[in-house]
């Protein structure tokens, strides 16, 4: 079993526990969450001094009525048509926040693709593959988990597809 880089009781969440159980290497990064921050992902990237292309946000959408997780860079937005196609569906729309929290077991702004209450179909943006590591929420606001994209894909059973749209401006 691989040695973990960091495993502290203070950072134990269902997400970090899932990574620990799987034996993957990861690092957690914490920061003081500002409730007034307009974007959880952008706040995490800025607070940790990381590129918004390395920090990925976890979004949950309805694809033909089924909850589906999308993992895209903070620097981009989710292309719902591309997500629907990647998930084998026809239509996608953002999920109701109450449904997201109930299904994942996490609060908005702290939704992790790892350790969810119920494993949802997951699509990881293809841009993750070109990075040695990516950061995603570790299951609470102010806590990120950094791991290899291949480990993230394996732990979430994600398919990889081009689902991010570059923001203009």
C-alpha positions as CSV (number, residue, x, y, z in Angstrom):
1,X,0.0,0.0,0.0
2,X,1.3,3.4,-0.9
3,X,2.4,5.8,1.8
4,X,0.1,8.8,2.2
5,X,1.7,12.2,2.1
6,X,-0.6,13.7,4.7
7,X,-3.3,12.2,6.9
8,X,-4.4,14.2,9.8
9,X,-7.5,13.8,12.0
10,X,-8.4,17.4,11.3
11,X,-8.7,16.7,7.6
12,X,-10.6,13.5,7.9
13,X,-13.7,13.6,5.7
14,X,-15.5,10.9,3.7
15,X,-13.4,12.1,0.7
16,X,-10.0,11.7,2.4
17,X,-11.1,8.4,4.0
18,X,-12.0,7.1,0.6
19,X,-8.6,8.0,-0.8
20,X,-6.9,6.5,2.3
21,X,-8.8,3.3,2.0
22,X,-7.9,3.1,-1.7
23,X,-4.2,3.5,-0.9
24,X,-3.6,6.5,-3.2
25,X,-1.2,9.2,-2.5
26,X,-2.7,12.6,-1.7
27,X,-2.1,15.8,0.1
28,X,-4.7,18.0,1.8
29,X,-4.6,21.8,1.7
30,X,-6.7,23.9,4.0
31,X,-7.5,27.6,4.0
32,X,-9.8,29.9,5.9
33,X,-13.1,30.0,3.9
34,X,-14.6,33.4,3.4
35,X,-18.5,33.1,3.4
36,X,-18.6,36.2,1.3
37,X,-16.5,34.7,-1.5
38,X,-18.5,34.7,-4.8
39,X,-16.9,31.4,-6.1
40,X,-15.8,28.5,-3.9
41,X,-13.4,27.2,-6.5
42,X,-11.8,30.5,-7.4
43,X,-11.4,31.2,-3.7
44,X,-9.6,27.9,-3.2
45,X,-7.2,28.5,-6.1
46,X,-6.4,32.0,-4.9
47,X,-6.1,31.1,-1.2
48,X,-3.8,28.2,-1.9
49,X,-1.8,30.1,-4.6
50,X,-2.6,27.5,-7.3
51,X,-3.6,27.9,-10.9
52,X,-7.3,27.9,-11.6
53,X,-6.5,25.3,-14.2
54,X,-5.2,22.9,-11.5
55,X,-8.1,23.3,-9.1
56,X,-11.3,21.5,-10.3
57,X,-14.8,22.1,-9.2
58,X,-17.4,19.4,-8.6
59,X,-20.8,20.1,-10.2
60,X,-23.8,18.0,-10.2
61,X,-26.3,18.0,-13.1
62,X,-29.4,16.0,-14.1
63,X,-28.7,14.1,-17.3
64,X,-32.0,12.7,-18.6
65,X,-33.3,12.8,-15.0
66,X,-30.3,11.0,-13.4
67,X,-27.9,12.9,-11.1
68,X,-24.4,13.0,-12.7
69,X,-21.2,14.5,-11.4
70,X,-19.1,16.8,-13.6
71,X,-15.5,17.7,-12.6
72,X,-14.1,20.8,-14.5
73,X,-11.4,23.3,-14.0
74,X,-12.3,26.4,-11.9
75,X,-11.0,28.5,-14.9
76,X,-13.8,27.0,-17.2
77,X,-17.5,26.5,-17.2
78,X,-19.4,23.3,-17.7
79,X,-20.7,22.6,-21.2
80,X,-24.0,20.9,-20.4
81,X,-24.5,19.5,-24.0
82,X,-21.0,17.9,-23.8
83,X,-21.8,16.5,-20.4
84,X,-25.1,15.0,-21.6
85,X,-23.2,13.4,-24.6
86,X,-20.4,12.1,-22.4
87,X,-22.9,10.5,-20.0
88,X,-24.8,8.9,-22.8
89,X,-27.8,11.2,-22.5
90,X,-29.6,13.8,-24.5
91,X,-30.3,16.7,-22.1
92,X,-28.5,18.1,-19.1
93,X,-29.4,20.8,-16.6
94,X,-27.9,21.8,-13.3
95,X,-29.3,19.8,-10.4
96,X,-31.4,21.2,-7.6
97,X,-29.1,22.1,-4.7
98,X,-31.2,20.2,-2.2
99,X,-31.0,17.1,-4.3
100,X,-27.2,17.5,-4.6
101,X,-26.7,17.8,-0.8
102,X,-29.1,14.9,-0.1
103,X,-27.5,12.6,-2.6
104,X,-23.8,13.4,-2.0
105,X,-23.9,14.0,1.8
106,X,-22.0,17.2,1.3
107,X,-23.0,20.9,1.5
108,X,-22.6,23.2,-1.5
109,X,-19.2,24.6,-1.8
110,X,-17.8,21.5,-0.2
111,X,-19.1,18.8,-2.6
112,X,-16.3,16.4,-3.3
113,X,-16.4,13.8,-6.1
114,X,-14.9,11.4,-3.6
115,X,-16.6,9.6,-0.7
116,X,-20.1,10.6,-1.7
117,X,-23.1,9.0,0.1
118,X,-24.2,7.4,-3.2
119,X,-21.7,6.9,-6.0
120,X,-23.0,8.9,-9.0
121,X,-22.0,8.6,-12.6
122,X,-19.0,10.9,-13.0
123,X,-17.4,12.7,-16.0
124,X,-13.9,14.2,-15.6
125,X,-12.8,16.9,-18.0
126,X,-10.1,15.7,-20.3
127,X,-7.8,18.6,-19.3
128,X,-7.1,16.9,-16.1
129,X,-5.1,14.2,-17.9
130,X,-2.3,16.6,-18.8
131,X,-1.5,17.5,-15.2
132,X,0.6,15.6,-12.6
133,X,-2.0,16.4,-9.9
134,X,-5.3,18.2,-9.6
135,X,-7.1,19.6,-6.5
136,X,-10.8,19.0,-5.8
137,X,-12.9,19.6,-2.7
138,X,-12.0,17.3,0.1
139,X,-15.5,17.4,1.4
140,X,-15.9,20.7,3.2
141,X,-15.4,24.4,2.5
142,X,-11.8,25.4,3.0
143,X,-10.3,21.9,2.4
144,X,-8.9,20.6,-0.9
145,X,-7.4,17.2,-1.7
146,X,-4.6,17.0,-4.3
147,X,-4.1,13.8,-6.1
148,X,-3.2,12.3,-9.5
149,X,-5.9,12.6,-12.1
150,X,-5.7,8.9,-12.8
151,X,-6.4,8.2,-9.1
152,X,-9.3,10.6,-9.1
153,X,-10.8,8.9,-12.2
154,X,-10.3,5.5,-10.7
155,X,-11.8,6.3,-7.4
156,X,-14.9,7.9,-8.9
157,X,-15.1,5.5,-11.8
158,X,-15.2,8.5,-14.1
159,X,-15.2,8.7,-17.8
160,X,-13.0,11.4,-19.3
161,X,-14.4,13.7,-21.9
162,X,-14.2,17.3,-23.1
163,X,-16.9,18.8,-20.9
164,X,-15.3,22.2,-20.0
165,X,-15.9,25.4,-22.0
166,X,-13.2,28.1,-21.7
167,X,-14.6,31.3,-20.2
168,X,-14.4,34.3,-22.4
169,X,-13.3,37.7,-21.2
